[in-house]
Amino acid sequence: MPLVTFTVTRDAGYENYIDFVSQTGAPSFTMVPNPGTVQQNLPEGTTYTLSGRSNQSTTISWQQQGSQQVGLEDGGGEDYNDLQVSVDIGEFNSISGNQVTYTSSAVSIFTFTVDKNNIQLGQSVVFTWTSTGGTTANINTSPVNPNFGTLYVTPLSTAVNGSWVLRVENGLGQFDTAVVFITVTSPAPTISSFTASPTSIVNGSSSTLTWSYTNGTSASINQGVGVVTLSPNSKSVTPTIDTIYTLTVTGPGGTVSTPVTVTVNQIPAVTLTTPVDVLYGSQTRIDYTAQSCDISLSITPTYNYDTGSVIGAAVTIPPSASTITGFINTVIPYTTSGPRSVSYRIAGVGSGGPAAITKPINVIIDEQPDLFDIPSSVGLTPNQINVITPDPLGLIPIPILTILGVDIPVEITANAPIQISINGGNWLDIRQSP
């Protein structure tokens, strides 16, 4: 917009003011004579009505590249030549009555703005502008309205960083330009999801990694998985120990990573070391080893008597995910019925499942008495059967036989009918064996 200069001079003794009243939205102002000077940037079509403070008005005209001085005149047309108004415009203008209209033949851009100076790739910006005097216009070679307009632009690459130029031309070789600046950056990659299913497995089984991401040009997963893509977007893995997998995505906007953990539960294992035999009445030691029994661990005995089996009290061992070794001392409850054998069962439970084994121990029981002599019967020849008959009168002594070397009660049999008295008790018939 060209700069217009208004100057007011007046003969001495006169102090009237001149009001410039805008009719088109440009600033209104008042001129003070001797001399009064006001400069205004006036857009196309600016119109002012000039009036004096004593009901005076003026008609002003000027030519391109020139200045014009006129005097005020009253309503009747009488000039007041003592008051002169000088308008220096340097452009062609028109006059109608006492209204001054400025019309520029040059090209001028009044405004050129953008709503955002910094955006990410894929976002939009809005250019707005106003101009005058042009017949064609473009923004970075894109044709637009030469007078005013709004342009929405969505950059598709960061190559558009920098200046955006509005150029307005009038076909006569005259033009005007205005510049705004925008910076377009690529958005950072975003990992929408990265999961493992299941997150906890037993050693030997598999888990499936699944992922999704945006704004990335390449992606990879460590732990030997390697380069991955969005199609397919899953991978089966079979780790043998707890493993952290990290997805890394790279794009023009940078690099981003996120981890996921797969927990591997080891399969429990247990062992027992026991003697093959144990003597009746004695105790022994049981050695054990347990691995990955992080939930529970115990050893339970079973005693096998002549009268049936009895499950003994379990020995609880503190659980552990690592390998542990130890031993327990047996507490076998011996009775006249045995036991004839004992079995020990070690049972462990871990995150990877259960494990158990059973080991038997034979109890050696001495059921063969020591050798002993049965005395000859009184009054019989050697060829007769040895029979001891109790004397009803008690005249014949009754032999007392002591049986030694047996662990539990045994049955006494004979190959001929006899009676016995055990520990001075009643006389009993015994079973006759062949």
C-alpha positions in Angstrom: 0.0 0.0 0.0 1.6 3.3 -1.1 2.1 6.0 1.5 -0.1 9.1 1.0 1.0 12.4 2.5 -1.6 15.1 3.3 -0.3 18.6 4.2 -2.5 21.6 5.4 -1.2 25.2 5.3 -3.1 28.4 6.2 -2.6 32.2 6.3 -1.7 33.7 9.6 -4.6 34.4 11.9 -6.7 31.4 10.8 -6.8 28.3 13.0 -9.5 26.2 11.5 -9.0 22.5 11.5 -9.7 20.1 8.6 -11.4 16.7 9.3 -10.6 13.8 7.1 -13.6 11.4 7.6 -13.1 7.9 6.2 -16.0 6.5 4.3 -14.4 3.1 3.6 -12.9 1.9 6.9 -9.5 3.6 6.6 -8.4 5.6 9.7 -10.1 9.1 10.0 -8.0 11.9 11.2 -7.9 15.7 11.8 -5.3 18.1 10.1 -4.0 21.0 12.0 -2.8 23.9 9.7 0.5 25.6 9.5 1.6 23.2 8.5 -0.2 20.0 9.4 1.1 16.7 7.9 -0.4 13.2 8.0 0.9 10.1 6.3 -1.4 7.1 5.7 -1.0 3.8 4.0 -4.2 3.7 2.0 -5.7 0.5 0.4 -7.5 0.5 -2.8 -10.8 2.4 -2.8 -10.1 4.6 0.2 -12.6 7.5 0.3 -12.4 10.6 2.6 -14.8 13.5 3.1 -13.0 16.7 4.0 -14.7 19.4 6.0 -13.7 22.6 7.9 -14.7 23.6 11.4 -16.6 26.7 10.0 -19.0 24.7 7.7 -16.3 24.7 5.0 -15.7 21.8 2.6 -13.2 21.2 -0.1 -12.8 19.4 -3.4 -9.4 17.9 -3.9 -8.0 16.3 -7.0 -4.5 15.2 -8.0 -2.8 13.4 -10.8 -0.4 10.5 -10.9 3.1 11.3 -9.7 2.0 14.8 -8.7 0.7 17.1 -5.9 -2.3 19.3 -5.9 -3.2 22.2 -3.7 -6.8 23.4 -3.3 -8.6 25.7 -1.1 -11.8 25.2 0.9 -15.0 26.7 -0.3 -18.3 27.3 1.4 -21.5 25.8 0.4 -22.1 28.6 -2.1 -18.9 27.9 -3.9 -16.8 30.8 -2.5 -13.2 29.9 -2.1 -11.3 30.4 1.0 -7.9 30.7 -0.5 -6.2 31.3 2.7 -6.5 27.5 3.6 -4.5 25.2 1.3 -4.6 21.3 1.5 -1.7 19.5 -0.3 -2.1 15.8 -1.2 1.0 14.0 -2.4 0.0 10.5 -3.5 2.2 9.5 -6.3 -0.7 7.5 -7.8 -3.8 8.1 -9.9 -6.8 9.1 -7.8 -10.3 10.4 -8.4 -12.5 13.1 -7.0 -16.3 13.3 -6.8 -17.7 16.4 -5.1 -16.0 16.7 -1.8 -15.1 13.0 -1.5 -11.5 11.9 -2.2 -11.0 8.4 -3.5 -7.6 6.8 -3.8 -7.2 4.0 -6.4 -3.8 2.4 -6.8 -2.7 1.0 -10.1 0.2 -0.8 -8.4 0.0 -4.4 -7.0 -0.1 -4.6 -3.2 -0.4 -7.6 -0.8 -2.1 -6.4 2.4 -2.0 -9.6 4.5 -0.5 -13.1 4.1 -0.7 -15.4 7.1 -0.6 -19.1 8.1 -2.4 -20.5 11.1 0.5 -22.8 12.3 4.2 -22.4 11.7 5.1 -25.9 13.1 3.3 -29.1 12.1 3.8 -32.8 11.8 3.7 -34.6 8.5 0.1 -35.3 7.7 -1.3 -32.3 9.5 -2.8 -29.3 7.7 -2.1 -25.6 7.6 -4.4 -22.8 6.5 -3.0 -19.8 4.4 -5.1 -16.6 4.2 -4.4 -13.4 2.2 -5.7 -10.2 0.9 -4.2 -8.1 -1.9 -5.0 -5.5 -4.6 -4.1 -4.6 -8.1 -3.4 -8.2 -9.2 -4.9 -10.3 -12.0 -3.1 -13.6 -11.1 -1.6 -15.0 -8.0 0.0 -18.2 -6.7 1.4 -19.7 -3.5 4.5 -21.8 -4.3 3.3 -22.1 -7.9 -0.2 -23.2 -6.9 -2.7 -20.8 -8.5 -4.9 -18.9 -6.0 -7.4 -15.9 -6.1 -5.4 -12.7 -6.7 -7.5 -10.6 -4.3 -8.2 -12.7 -1.2 -8.6 -16.3 -0.2 -8.0 -19.3 2.0 -5.9 -22.3 1.1 -5.7 -25.6 3.0 -2.5 -27.5 2.5 -1.5 -30.9 3.9 2.2 -31.5 3.3 3.1 -35.0 2.2 6.8 -34.8 2.9 9.2 -32.7 4.9 10.6 -31.3 1.6 8.1 -28.5 1.9 9.9 -27.1 5.0 10.8 -23.4 4.8 9.3 -20.5 3.0 5.9 -20.3 1.3 5.7 -17.4 -1.1 2.5 -15.5 -2.2 3.1 -13.7 -5.5 0.5 -11.4 -7.0 0.9 -9.9 -10.6 -1.1 -7.5 -12.7 0.1 -8.5 -16.2 1.9 -5.2 -16.7 5.1 -6.4 -15.1 4.2 -5.2 -11.7 4.0 -7.7 -8.8 4.2 -8.0 -5.0 5.3 -10.9 -2.8 4.9 -12.0 0.8 6.5 -14.8 2.7 5.5 -17.1 5.6 7.5 -19.9 7.1 6.4 -23.4 8.2 8.4 -26.3 9.6 7.1 -29.8 8.8 8.5 -32.7 11.0 7.9 -36.4 10.6 5.9 -37.8 13.5 7.7 -40.1 15.9 7.1 -43.8 15.5 4.4 -45.2 17.9 4.2 -48.7 19.1 0.5 -49.4 19.6 0.9 -52.8 21.2 3.6 -55.4 21.9 2.4 -58.5 23.7 3.3 -62.1 24.5 0.6 -64.8 24.8 0.9 -66.5 27.2 3.4 -64.5 29.2 4.2 -67.5 31.3 5.1 -70.9 29.8 6.6 -74.2 30.8 10.0 -75.0 29.5 9.6 -76.6 26.1 6.4 -74.8 25.2 6.0 -71.6 23.1 4.6 -68.1 23.4 3.4 -65.9 20.5 4.7 -62.3 20.2 2.3 -59.9 18.5 2.9 -56.2 17.7 1.5 -53.2 15.9 3.1 -49.8 15.3 2.7 -46.6 13.2 5.1 -44.1 11.5 7.9 -46.7 11.3 9.9 -47.7 8.3 11.7 -50.6 9.9 11.3 -52.8 13.0 13.2 -55.6 14.8 13.0 -57.7 17.9 16.1 -58.8 19.8 16.8 -62.3 21.3 17.4 -63.7 17.9 14.0 -62.9 16.4 15.4 -60.3 14.0 13.6 -58.0 11.5 9.8 -57.9 11.7 7.1 -56.3 9.6 3.4 -55.4 10.1 2.4 -58.3 7.9 2.7 -60.8 9.4 2.7 -59.2 12.8 3.3 -62.2 15.1 6.1 -64.6 15.8 6.3 -67.8 17.9 9.2 -68.0 20.4 10.4 -70.9 22.6 12.7 -69.5 25.3 14.3 -71.9 27.8 14.7 -69.2 30.5 13.0 -66.0 31.5 13.5 -63.7 28.5 12.9 -60.0 27.8 12.0 -59.3 24.2 12.4 -55.7 23.0 10.6 -54.3 19.9 12.4 -51.4 18.3 10.7 -49.3 15.6 12.6 -46.7 13.5 11.1 -44.0 11.2 11.9 -40.5 9.9 10.6 -39.1 13.2 13.0 -41.1 15.4 13.2 -44.5 17.1 11.1 -46.0 19.9 11.3 -49.3 21.8 9.2 -51.3 24.2 9.8 -54.6 26.0 7.7 -57.6 26.9 8.8 -60.5 29.3 8.1 -64.2 28.8 8.5 -66.1 32.0 9.7 -69.7 31.6 8.7 -72.1 34.4 11.2 -75.0 34.6 9.8 -78.6 34.9 10.3 -79.9 38.5 12.5 -82.9 39.1 13.0 -84.9 42.3 15.1 -87.9 43.4 15.4 -90.1 46.5 18.3 -92.1 47.6 17.4 -94.9 50.1 18.9 -98.2 51.3 17.5 -101.4 49.8 17.0 -103.0 53.2 16.8 -102.1 56.8 17.0 -104.4 59.8 13.9 -104.7 61.9 14.0 -102.2 64.8 16.6 -99.9 63.2 16.4 -96.5 61.5 18.1 -95.1 58.4 18.7 -91.9 56.4 16.9 -90.8 53.2 18.7 -88.4 50.9 16.7 -86.2 48.4 17.3 -83.7 45.6 14.6 -81.3 44.2 14.7 -78.9 41.3 12.3 -76.1 40.4 9.8 -77.1 43.2 8.9 -73.5 44.0 5.4 -74.2 45.3 5.6 -77.2 47.6 7.9 -80.1 48.5 7.3 -83.0 50.9 8.3 -86.6 51.7 5.6 -89.1 52.9 6.3 -92.6 54.3 3.9 -95.6 54.1 4.4 -98.5 56.6 3.2 -101.9 55.4 2.3 -104.1 58.4 0.9 -107.6 58.5 -2.4 -106.0 59.5 -2.4 -103.4 56.7 -0.6 -100.2 55.5 -0.4 -97.0 57.4 0.5 -93.6 55.9 2.9 -91.7 58.2 3.3 -88.0 58.8 4.6 -86.1 55.8 7.9 -84.2 56.2 7.5 -80.7 54.7 10.6 -79.2 53.0 10.8 -75.4 52.2 10.1 -75.0 48.4 12.6 -73.4 46.1 12.9 -72.6 42.4 16.5 -73.6 42.4 18.1 -77.0 43.0 18.2 -78.1 46.7 19.6 -81.2 48.4 19.1 -82.6 51.8 18.2 -85.6 53.9 15.7 -86.8 56.6 16.1 -89.4 59.3 13.5 -92.1 59.3 11.2 -92.7 62.3 9.8 -96.2 61.6 7.3 -97.2 64.2 8.0 -101.0 64.8 5.3 -103.3 66.3 4.8 -107.0 66.6 3.1 -106.8 63.2 6.1 -105.2 61.4 6.3 -103.3 59.2 7.7 -105.7 56.7 8.5 -102.8 54.2 8.4 -99.0 54.1 8.0 -96.8 51.0 8.9 -93.1 50.8 7.3 -90.8 48.3 8.8 -87.4 47.5 6.4 -85.0 45.8 7.1 -81.5 44.5 5.0 -78.9 42.8 6.5 -76.0 40.8 5.3 -73.4 38.4 6.2 -75.8 35.7 4.0 -78.6 37.1 4.3 -81.6 39.5 6.9 -84.2 40.0 7.0 -87.3 42.3 8.8 -90.6 42.8 8.4 -93.5 45.3 11.3 -95.6 46.7 10.7 -98.8 48.8 12.8 -100.2 51.6 12.5 -103.8 52.7 12.5 -104.5 56.4 14.6 -107.6 57.3 12.7 -109.6 60.0 14.3 -112.6 61.8 11.6 -115.2 62.0 14.0 -118.2 62.4 14.6 -119.0 66.1 18.0 -120.0 67.3 18.8 -123.7 67.6 17.7 -125.4 70.8 17.6 -129.0 72.2 14.4 -130.7 73.2 15.3 -133.1 76.1 14.5 -136.8 75.8 11.4 -138.1 77.3 11.8 -139.8 80.7 11.6 -143.6 80.8 11.6 -144.2 77.0 14.0 -146.1 74.9 15.8 -144.3 72.1 13.7 -146.0 69.5 10.5 -144.5 70.9 9.0 -141.1 70.0 10.1 -138.4 72.3 7.1 -137.3 74.2 7.0 -135.2 77.3 3.9 -136.0 79.3 3.2 -133.8 82.3 2.8 -135.8 85.5 -0.6 -135.1 87.1 1.0 -135.5 90.5 3.9 -133.2 89.5 6.4 -135.9 90.1 7.9 -135.7 86.6 9.6 -132.3 85.9 8.2 -130.4 82.9 11.0 -129.1 80.7 11.0 -125.3 80.0 12.2 -124.4 76.6 13.4 -120.8 75.8 13.1 -119.7 72.1 15.5 -117.0 71.2 16.4 -115.1 68.0 13.0 -114.0 66.6 11.9 -110.4 65.9 8.2 -110.9 65.9 5.7 -113.5 67.2 6.0 -116.8 65.4 3.7 -119.8 65.2 4.7 -123.0 67.0 3.8 -126.2 65.2 4.6 -129.9 65.7 4.5 -133.0 63.6 2.6 -134.8 66.3 -0.1 -133.8 68.7 1.3 -131.9 71.7 0.3 -129.2 74.1 2.5 -126.3 75.2 2.3 -123.6 77.9 3.8 -120.3 77.0 5.3 -118.3 79.8 3.4 -120.4 82.4 0.0 -120.0 80.8 -2.7 -122.5 80.1 -1.9 -125.6 78.2 -2.7 -125.1 74.5 -3.0 -127.5 71.6 -0.8 -126.5 68.7 -1.3 -126.9 65.0 0.1 -130.1 63.7 2.2 -129.6 60.6 3.3 -132.4 58.2 
